[in-house]
Amino acid sequence: MELKDEIRIPAPRDVVHRALNDPEVLRQCIPGCEELEQLSPEHLAAKVVLKIGPVKAKFAGEVTLDNSAAPESFSLTGEGKGGAAGFAKGGAQVTLTEEDGETLLSYEAKADVGGKIAQLGSRLIQGTAKKLSGKFFSKFAEVVAEQTV
């Protein structure tokens, strides 16, 4: 499954980049996030509860960040296990472009799912993933905008 989108955030690029690396900001914005712990500057551990169609599961996983091209872009990879519900793994490339004091955040993400979740069908999974990413980025833009006021 692939996702691609962009969102304009009313804050300078360095502020957006900092927020994308702040576990507390991310915890507020990730739908269903129960815990988010920074293990090192590049590694995060998370517990997230998600409902995809009729399947509700708690996923535990880790995310690795690559900030070598910061603040213009960064990438992340991760994997989560949801017990009998299955697993999800994938990654994303994020690009931050500053325009007139605001930031255009563009991303391309790829994910694979397995287990019961994969049996739900790609259309339901794709729709849910798009909805969850939309919720994340709209909440993220709101939180970052509040911080820059």
Beta strands, then each sheet from edge to edge (+ up, - down):
strand 1: 2-9
strand 2: 33-40
strand 3: 43-52
strand 4: 55-66
strand 5: 73-81
strand 6: 87-99
strand 7: 102-114
sheet 1: 1+ 7- 6+ 5- 4+ 3- 2+
end
